[in-house]
Amino acid sequence: MAIERTFSIIKPDAVRRNLIGKILTKFEDAGLRPIALKKIHMTRARAEGFYGVHKDRPFFGELVEQMIASPVVVQVLEGEGAILKNRDVMGATNPANAAEGTIRKEFALSIGENSVHGSDAPETAAREIKFFFNDDELVG
């Protein structure tokens, strides 16, 4: 499998509960290496821009409110098959359906407060990485 980069967010619900280290450990234990990482407090405009693909969905407003409520950790993870591996480590969006040992099974509070976000395809990963990071911030 090829070395890939993917984008990840540790969401406000997990940051507020001091789970950053535990979540990073899960990624690293799965062979994913953070090559860029920063803690930010998203503005409304930034959250609306990032989640713009969902603007016509009924959960958009709630999603934006959750993402601006408190800081998040945005990061770029690198490794073999990073996109699928990240999604496997995260688990299903609904924590009730997530496999044992996944981030969402262990840490998510609900479908909406599900602790993490991860890119779902190479094109999405490239776009999401560029949304938050400059090339000189990617230090592998």
C-alpha positions as CSV (number, residue, x, y, z in Angstrom):
1,M,0.0,0.0,0.0
2,A,1.2,3.5,-0.8
3,I,2.2,6.2,1.8
4,E,-0.7,8.7,1.9
5,R,-1.6,11.8,3.8
6,T,-5.0,12.4,5.4
7,F,-6.7,15.1,7.4
8,S,-8.0,14.7,10.9
9,I,-9.8,16.9,13.4
10,I,-10.0,16.1,17.1
11,K,-13.3,17.8,17.8
12,P,-14.3,20.2,20.6
13,D,-16.1,17.5,22.7
14,A,-12.9,15.4,22.9
15,V,-10.6,18.4,23.4
16,R,-12.7,19.7,26.3
17,R,-12.4,16.2,27.9
18,N,-8.6,16.2,27.6
19,L,-8.6,13.3,25.2
20,I,-6.0,14.6,22.7
21,G,-3.2,12.4,23.9
22,K,-5.4,9.3,24.0
23,I,-6.7,9.9,20.5
24,L,-3.2,10.6,19.1
25,T,-1.9,7.4,20.7
26,K,-4.6,5.4,18.8
27,F,-3.5,7.0,15.5
28,E,0.1,6.3,16.2
29,D,-0.5,2.8,17.4
30,A,-2.2,2.2,14.0
31,G,0.9,3.3,12.2
32,L,-0.2,6.9,11.4
33,R,2.3,9.6,12.0
34,P,1.3,13.3,12.6
35,I,3.3,15.4,10.3
36,A,1.4,18.7,11.1
37,L,-0.7,19.5,14.1
38,K,-2.1,22.6,15.7
39,K,-4.8,23.6,18.2
40,I,-7.1,26.3,16.9
41,H,-10.4,27.9,17.8
42,M,-12.4,27.9,14.5
43,T,-14.4,31.0,13.6
44,R,-17.9,30.7,12.3
45,A,-16.8,31.6,8.8
46,R,-14.0,29.0,8.8
47,A,-16.4,26.3,10.1
48,E,-19.0,27.2,7.6
49,G,-16.4,27.2,4.8
50,F,-15.0,23.8,5.8
51,Y,-18.3,22.1,6.2
52,G,-19.9,24.0,3.2
53,V,-20.6,20.7,1.4
54,H,-23.2,20.1,4.1
55,K,-24.9,23.5,4.0
56,D,-28.2,22.2,2.7
57,R,-28.4,19.4,5.3
58,P,-30.6,19.8,8.4
59,F,-27.6,19.2,10.7
60,F,-25.4,22.0,9.3
61,G,-26.2,24.7,11.8
62,E,-25.7,22.3,14.8
63,L,-22.5,21.0,13.3
64,V,-21.1,24.6,12.9
65,E,-22.2,25.5,16.5
66,Q,-20.4,22.4,17.9
67,M,-17.2,23.1,15.9
68,I,-16.9,26.7,17.1
69,A,-17.9,26.0,20.7
70,S,-14.3,25.5,21.8
71,P,-10.9,24.6,20.4
72,V,-10.1,21.7,18.1
73,V,-6.9,20.0,17.0
74,V,-6.4,19.9,13.3
75,Q,-3.7,17.5,12.0
76,V,-2.3,15.8,9.0
77,L,-1.6,12.1,9.4
78,E,0.8,10.1,7.2
79,G,1.2,6.4,6.7
80,E,0.5,3.4,4.5
81,G,-3.1,3.6,3.3
82,A,-3.6,6.5,5.7
83,I,-7.1,7.5,4.6
84,L,-8.7,4.1,5.1
85,K,-6.6,3.4,8.2
86,N,-7.7,6.7,9.8
87,R,-11.4,5.9,9.1
88,D,-11.0,2.4,10.6
89,V,-9.4,3.8,13.7
90,M,-12.1,6.4,14.0
91,G,-15.0,3.9,13.7
92,A,-18.5,4.5,12.5
93,T,-20.0,8.0,12.7
94,N,-22.7,6.7,15.1
95,P,-20.8,5.5,18.1
96,A,-23.5,2.8,18.8
97,N,-22.4,1.2,15.5
98,A,-18.7,1.7,15.9
99,A,-16.4,-1.3,16.5
100,E,-14.9,-2.0,19.8
101,G,-11.5,-0.2,20.3
102,T,-12.3,2.6,17.9
103,I,-12.1,6.2,18.9
104,R,-15.8,6.8,18.4
105,K,-16.8,3.7,20.4
106,E,-14.6,4.7,23.3
107,F,-14.9,8.4,23.3
108,A,-17.9,9.8,21.3
109,L,-20.8,11.3,23.2
110,S,-23.3,11.1,20.4
111,I,-23.6,11.0,16.6
112,G,-23.0,14.8,16.6
113,E,-20.3,14.9,19.2
114,N,-18.3,12.0,17.8
115,S,-14.9,13.2,18.8
116,V,-13.1,13.1,15.5
117,H,-13.3,13.9,11.8
118,G,-11.3,12.3,9.0
119,S,-11.1,12.7,5.2
120,D,-13.0,10.1,3.2
121,A,-11.0,10.1,-0.1
122,P,-7.7,11.3,-1.6
123,E,-9.4,14.4,-3.2
124,T,-11.1,15.3,0.1
125,A,-7.9,14.9,2.1
126,A,-5.9,17.1,-0.3
127,R,-8.6,19.9,-0.1
128,E,-9.0,19.6,3.7
129,I,-5.2,19.7,4.3
130,K,-4.9,22.8,2.2
131,F,-7.8,24.4,4.0
132,F,-5.9,24.4,7.3
133,F,-2.2,24.0,6.5
134,N,0.5,25.7,4.2
135,D,3.0,23.4,2.5
136,D,5.8,24.6,4.8
137,E,3.8,23.3,7.9
138,L,3.9,19.7,6.6
139,V,7.0,18.4,8.2
140,G,7.3,14.7,7.7
